[in-house]
Amino acid sequence: MKKLKKIPKFKSEDEEAEFWNTHDSTEYLDWSKAQGVIFPNLKPTSRSISIRLPEYIINEVKVEANKLDIPYQALMKQYIARGVEKERQK
């Protein structure tokens, strides 16, 4: 097993990022001992978009969302996600 170098102390995140962009991490870390990690409480980054839909579609989604007791925009996101997943599986 090779001797690992000591990771230096950094004054800022930018300094640390520059360091790792210019150095090989295998000289500082033994990746064979790395373990997978799950962050269950992270929420995906969202971005607002503008989309024009016929009013009757919006109204139908609102009716369905009301039956499910969820916000209509949340139901629209579910519908879009299902559609994307269905297309991905083709």
Beta strands, then each sheet from edge to edge (+ up, - down):
end
